[in-house]
């Protein structure tokens, strides 16, 4: 059996959250044994861990890693933080427009989850803007997004859109030459998937999270735990950061009702 690569061990330990003194000592030893820094960087990108790698390397072993590797981490993390700020500004504008039009909306994953899990909105790699609405509000939401310069992609005929709404759970809206992508959800899983949650129920029990000095509404923590568990399982947990952010969300929240988590998982057919 092939021995586990040191680079993989580094990433798995970084993915478990804050490192105590003993863990930092282990991290220093592991980093001193890394043989392929290009490979470590590439796999960190794949698993969504570059900002966390940068944070922990700076704290524990900046003197042990090549200057070129540390520079790459820093450049990526700065660019990621800038992208996160860009997405946050778009999120807040979108949320405000929807709220002004009396449309309940939840912003989830992305910088909001990063703030909840890590206490820092820039520690998840920037991606899309995930927005949950009621299915009954889709056409109004589409009009509002178009008024903000977004276009639905792919462009569908009326019949195609009706079929998509009935079978799927989201569709993309893009602007800025694909630099800003909104994943507009009216459900959290396709109709064919066993995960069954009523979006209107989710939207009736949102919580408020402060991010960037502004309050946004997102899924209740218990609902978020169930969703993140389902999402990771659906995609075979192919990114270590998905495990890390779920673990850190649980670690950071003091008032989780586990009876509620289990009850909602049962209702969603997602106890496994």
N, C-alpha and C positions, 0 to 999 in steps of 0.2 A: 504494500500500500504506500502511495506517495506521501511523504511528510507534508504537513500543511506549510504553505509559504509564509515567510515572516511578514510579507506585505499584507496578507490576508489577516494575520493575527493583529497587526497594528490597527487595521480598520475595524475589526470586530470589537476591539477594546475601546476605541474612540467612540463607537456607536452606543456604548452603554451609559454615556452621560458624564457627569463630573467625576474626576479621578482623585481619589484620596492619595496620601503619601505613598502607600505600598503600591498602588496602581501606577503612580507616576514613576516609581523606580523601575517597575516592569516595563513601562513604556519607553523609558530611556534605554534600557537594555535592548528592547526589540528594535528601536530605531538605529541603534549602533550596529545591528546585524543586517539591516536592509541592504540588498545587493542591487536592486533595480529601481531607481527613483522614478524613472519614466513610467514604469509599470504601476508603481504605487499611485502616482498622480492620475493616470488614466483610469484605474479602477476606482479611485476616490470620486472622480467625476461620474462614472457610471452609477455608483451607489449613492450619489447625492450628498457626499460627505466632505467635499473640499472645504467649506467654511468651518466645519467642526475640526477637521485635520489642522487647518491653519491656527485655530484657537488653541488646541491642545499642544501642538508643536511649539508655539510661542511660549506657552506657560511652562512646559516641561523639558524641552530638549532643543531649543533653538541653536545651542552651541554644538549639537551633534550632527545636524543635517547640512548638506551642501548649501552654500549660499544661493546657488541657482535654483534649487528646489524651493527654498524659503521664499525667494523672489517670485516664483511662479504661483505659489500659494497666495502670497500677498496681492499680486496683480489680479488673480481670479477673484479673490474675496472682495477687493475694492470694486471691481466691475459688477460682481453679484450684488453688493450693497446698493450700487447705483441703480441696477435693474429693479431691485426690490422697492426702492423709493419711487421709481417710475410707476411700477404696478400699483403701489399703495395709493399714489395720487389718483390713478384711474379708478381704483376700487372705491375710494371715498367719494369721488364725483358721481360714479354710477350709483352707489348706495344712496346718496343724497337725492338724486333725480328720481329714483324709484320711490323713496320715502315721500318726497314731495307730491308724488302721484298716488299716494295711499296704496302702495303695493308692497306687502311684506317680502323681505328678501334676507337671505342668510349668505354671508361671505364665509367660506370655509377653506381649509387647507392653506397653502401658500404662507404669506407673512403672518396671517392671523394665527395659524397653528404654530408657527415658529415662536411667536411672542408668548403663546400659552404654554408651550412645552419647554422652551429654552430661556424665556425671559428676554429674548433678543430677536427682533423680526428679521435679521439678516443671516441667521444661522441655517436656514434652509436655502437650497439653490433655487433661484427664481424660475418660475415656470409660467403657468397660465393663471387667469383669475377665475376661480370657481364660484359660481353663484347659483343658489337654489331659490326657485320661485314655485308658486302654485301652477299646476298645469293650466288651470282656467285663466291664468294671466299671461299665457305665452304670447299671444298676438299683441297685447299692449306692451309687453317687455320688448318684443321685437321692434316695435315702432319707436320706443324710447331709445334703444340701442342704436338704431339707424339715425336718430336725431343727434346722437353723439358721434357720428362718423363711422360706426361699425357696419360691416356687411356680413350677412349670414353666409357661411361657407360649409358645404356646397350650397349653391343656389337651387332651391327646389320648387317645383310646381305646386299648386294647391293640393293636388291629389297625393303627390309624393310627401309633402309636409304632413298631411293628415296621417298617412301611413307611418311616417317616422315618429310622430308624436304618440301613436298608439303602441309602437313596438320598442322604441328606444328610450333613453333617459336624458339625453343631452344633445346639443349641437353647438358648433363653434361660431363665434362672431369675431371678426378680425379688423384691425385698422393699423395704421403706421407701417404698412408693408410687412405685416405679420409680426411686428415687434410687440404688439399688444393683442393678446388672444383671450377672449372671454368664453369659458365653457359654461353655457347656460343650461342648468339642470332643472327639470321638472320632476325628476325622481332620482334616487340614488343608485339604481341598478336597472338594467334592461328588463322588459317584461318577462323575457324567457328565463331570467335568473331567479333562483329560489328566494333571494333576499327581498322581502316585501315590507316596505315602510310607507306609510301615508305621508306625503310631503306637507299637507295642510296641518297634520298633527305636529310634525317637526317644527313648522313655522309658528305654531301656537305656543311653543315653549323655548324660544330663543333666549340666549344670554347676551349680555353686553360685555365687550372686551375693549380696553383702551389700547390703542396702537398708534404710535406717532403723535400722541397727544390728542387723538380723536377717538370717540367711542363708535364701535361698529357692532352690529348684531351678528352672532354666529350660532352654530348648533349648541344645544345644551351639552355639557361634558359627557353625560351618560350616553346621549345619542351619538356623540362624536367617537367615543370608544367603540361602540358597536359598529359604526360605519367604517372606521379605520381598520378594525379587525377584518371586516368583510372585504374591504378594498385590497388589503394586503394578501389575504387568502386567495381572492379572485385572480390576482396577478402573481401568485406563487412566491410572494415576498421577495421579488427579484432585486429590490433595492434595500440595502441595510438601513438607510435613513428612515424608511417607513417603520421599521421596528424601533429605532431609536426615538423618533418623535412620539410614537404611541407610549413607549416606556416612560419617557420624560414627562409627557402629559399626565400620566397616572401618578408619577412621583411628585409632580409639582402641585397637584390638586389635593387639598386636605379634606374636602367635603363630598367626596364621591359616594353616591348611594349604590352599593353593589347589588342590593336587592332590585333596584330599578334597572341597572344594567342587565341583569339576568332576565328580568321580566320583559324588557324591550327586545333582547336577543331572542327570547322565545317567541314573541309576537312576530318578529321578522324572519322566523325559521332560520336563525343564525347562531344557535347555541354552540355548534361545533367550532 
